[in-house]
Amino acid sequence: MPRPPLPIGTWGSIRTRVVKTNEKGKAVRHQSRAKFRDFDGRTRPVSAEGKTATAAENNLRKKLQERAKTSRTGELTAMHRVRQAYDLWEKKFADKVAAGERSPGSLQAYRSVAAKHVLPRVGELRIGEANTPRIDNVISEIKTTVGAPTAKTCRSVISGLMGLAVRYGAISANPVRDVESIENKAKKSPRALTAEEVQLVRKQLAADERAAHADLPDLVTFMLGTGVRIGEALAVLWSQVNFDTGEVEITDTIVRITGEGLIRKITKSDAGQRVLPLPNWALAMLRARFAAGIRLDEPIFAATLGGFRDPSNVRRSLREALTPVGSAARRDLGLTLRSLRRQTRLTRKEVAEKLNWPQNRLALIETGRIKVDRALATELLRIYGVHQDVSEALLNEVDEAARPVPADTLAWIRSHAFRKTTATALDGQGQTARQIADHLGHSRVSMTQDNYLGRKSTNPAAAEALQRAFDDPDLELP
């Protein structure tokens, strides 16, 4: 019975021999050889040399591994590593980004979770070994240690690369298909600012010198008047404002891509390409900003030295402006927590990573801009290794700092709240869900209804409708 052929992309046993000796007959050069079955089905000899037998074998293995790499063959087998499937999947995704079919922000997010969570856990598995139970355990572990949102992104990455493996014939079915679904905490109902809160925000930003220096008052006015995302607002050029018709054209957004910096790219869907009418107060603000000498190819909300602004920096400035230092007690508590962190020689970034927080949150705590409760303080003290006596005294300080202050009324607001406020205002004025979705740039009306329209508001018309539906003057009550 003939010997079965090698699987495609693999090699047979390695044999090593001496190919050179010195004048004393000592081996100084070795050669290792093996047969490799290429992706055209033909088996070919491959060799490599080294000063020692071990070096020759290592050089040959490296050569064989390079030969088997997906990037050189464009093919996958069950014997390839998951890491190689990911490399090919990422390359194809990057090609779609270059073609404008996918968002560069999505690619950056996928690369981040792949490097931090996916490849360290499954990268060295053979594709054929990456079965449903193994992947299910990995995703469950990521959900437990990192969080459900990250686990969902990791699942998307693994599903994408394993789907590619299916299409290349390496496996017959995507093992992620039967992985247990990831249940996340129920989303909070959308919350929009009331008319009183809108006025309070605008007054506070106008009175804050740092907010004014960061150009936040006009930016917030523009976002309330259009309902655009913060990246879209920062991408609008003066040439896209039509003062005659009172409209603004939304076509692009600003994102930061690692290795490339800030880029202006088209919105992620066709629905994002839209022309929006401006209310008179927003149009008046733009007229006041427009001055002689302004170039039409410049952004409306430009950086201090010109060019586009970073959305992350603007969000940070906005959050700091809306969460001023609430009281002297909070300021003192923040300084104490900062001192304890420094004693442990931990950076803000290191602490934030341990708690899976955005780094800016810890900065706001240490500057007294976020109210700290006992549970949050206890978690920080645990990381800082504070002993019991100090801990109890500090928790009493926490109680004092947690007392409500007027600034707390605006601390919940983030940049996306203005977008939800605009949507809710349009809903209140009788706009249909489809009209509001088109205004916001949503392709699906359900997205608008579920995530952008403020809920739990009183509806007097409901009582009137029920009265008309069921009122019966002839009905005799007992």
CORMOMO-V572945 format. One record per helix or strand of 3 or more residues. SS is the DSSP state (A for helix, B for strand). FROM is the first residue (numbers start at 1). LEN is the number of residues. If there is no record, write none. Layout:
# CORMOMO-V572945
ss=SS from=FROM len=LEN
ss=SS from=FROM len=LEN
This chain:
# CORMOMO-V572945
ss=B from=15 len=7
ss=B from=27 len=11
ss=B from=43 len=8
ss=A from=53 len=16
ss=A from=70 len=4
ss=A from=82 len=17
ss=A from=104 len=19
ss=A from=127 len=3
ss=A from=132 len=14
ss=A from=148 len=20
ss=A from=175 len=4
ss=A from=195 len=13
ss=A from=209 len=5
ss=A from=216 len=11
ss=A from=230 len=6
ss=A from=238 len=3
ss=B from=247 len=4
ss=B from=252 len=6
ss=B from=261 len=6
ss=A from=270 len=3
ss=B from=274 len=4
ss=A from=280 len=10
ss=A from=311 len=12
ss=A from=328 len=16
ss=A from=348 len=8
ss=A from=359 len=8
ss=A from=374 len=11
ss=A from=388 len=14
ss=A from=406 len=5
ss=A from=415 len=14
ss=A from=433 len=8
ss=A from=445 len=7
ss=A from=460 len=11
